[in-house]
Amino acid sequence: MAREFAELTLRDQTVQLPVVVGTEGEVGIDISSLRRDSGAITLDYGFMNTGSCASSITFLDGEQGILRHRGYPIEELAEKLTFIEVAYLLVNGSIPNADEFEEWSSLLNRHSMIHEDMRRFFYYYPEHAHPMAILSAMVVSLSTFYPELSQHRPDEPEEHIDKAATRLISKLRTIAAFSYKKSVGQPFVYPRHDLRYCANFLNMMFSSPIHDYEIRPEIVKALNTLLILHADHEQNCSTATVRLVGSARVNLYAAVASGICALWGPLHGGANQMVIEMLEEIQRGGGNVRTAIERAKSKQNEFRLYGFGHRVYKSYDPRAKIIKRACDDVLKVLNTTDPLLDIAMELEAAALQDPYFVDRQLYPNVDFYSGIIYRAIGIPKEMFTVLFALGRLPGWIAQWKEAREDPKAKIQRPRQVYVGPTLRHLDASVKGGDVVSVEDSGGRVPN
Ligand code: ACO
């Protein structure tokens, strides 16, 4: 097939730029030779229009509300598979057969404990430490306990990578549950070999020496669904962070720990906690959603309608649709209601009719209803983003692996357009801070 080119004319000079077309027809202009051929770079705040890689993991069409992993629609994955099957799909590229599934499950079980020395770390965090800070610190600490992958070498044996991936997926669940137990001052509950991933997590969260938690299949199903819906979302802020940090060839644990920090932000995964806090505030104020809407529209403050809007989706987020249904199911199964759900629905209806949100194509995103399900299950709001991290982990691992194996991948190092002062010199009268030796300063170390 003939190669396609785009032409760019800049100051009477025309350069040809190769065009890359993806399997779903997406078009990218490869500008990597632009600076060499024209002296110019591209400028794109927030990477609104910039691709950083070619990837075969996730396809997302934000205009049509389509999300697929390895070609499979998110709706089918959420309905038919468990979270660890989807994790396998993302990390290994195919849906596991029965043998592969059993092997994957038993590996996850085998690696579910954390080193007893690591367990002690939890005791030294302040009582109200945010679990996302603990999660990130614990994940990077794993590299000190499992150093076979402490260097990200190009010739790293495949089995080391696989082991680190399963270790991380399994241990993150244990670390997440332990950080919750720490926050409520209860003894840690160890993982059980007879329980699958989500049931095990719920048991570690909610069992205690004086209380056996009843594992309900409907709740396990809801948790599986939520984790699947968060499992990957192509080059979002935290995933791009994992790839960027990974491009310096740090190990998997360090790259994922930085992804966890990025996810924590309220404009990204931290939005799920912000949504519930926003709904609680509306409830405390008497339940009037108009005030929140007007505040979100005003440019005089930083407040936004959390759980609304998305960089890529310009129609309803397909994950939000599934979550809304799951939310109704969970509340029905638990035979309970949540006044915050009523406020959320009223807020959504009002926003979707408001020209400000309509014109800017702002729809509910994955974070808008997920918190209602977490609340119904009994998960406190500080843990919501931790649950997001659990779900997103297979995506981070898959993306880190793909970048590692990509022969075109390079250390990620954006350029800039410098807009600071042009060359100037220090005035002859300026004397900088004196550099004096310790002896000259009479033994005192100068400031
Ligand atoms: N509430 C009010 N106004 C909003 C919102 C919102 N939630 N989202 C976007 N806008 C407005 C912006 O103020 C801007 O208005 P302007 O054109 O008058 O300046 C316009 O819509 C475009 O928004 P940007 O911020 O430029 O869009 P961007 O793609 O950079 O941001 C983001 C996307 C960060 C998700 C944004 O919609 C937002 O802040 N949402 C609330 C936080 C949230 O829910 N984050 C979770 C996203 S999903 C995820 O990460 C898992």
Residues whose N, C-alpha, C, O or C-beta is under 5 A from the ligand:
A	BS01	ACO	P266 L267 H268 G269 A271 A296 R304 L305 Y306 G307 F308 G309 H310 R311 R360 N365
